[in-house]
């Protein structure tokens, strides 16, 4: 039996109807055009997704670790977020467990 194909990563939606998903994009999120016109971002983890709408200053990325001495590189989580009132609001999903986490950080 074939397993369904699940995607993991960010998705961006513009107020003019355009959208881009990480697994089809050739650009990192930080280089997407017209960032001031993005009206929603999402994290997709298989059949689950979490959406942030109506904010500004969006960002997206991944957190990873490197083990020593092997030098193995492992992506541990994907995240999306936005800046609001000098705080970085970040929503991440643990890639091993699928568990979400929302955090607020002062400044950078």
Buried (B, 14 or more C-beta within 10 A) or exposed (E): EEEEEEBBBBBBBBEEEEEBBBEEBEEEBEEBEEBEEBBBBBBBBEEEEBEBEEBEEBBBBBBEEEEEEEEEEEEEBBBBBBBEEEEBBBBBBBBEEEEBEEEEEEEE
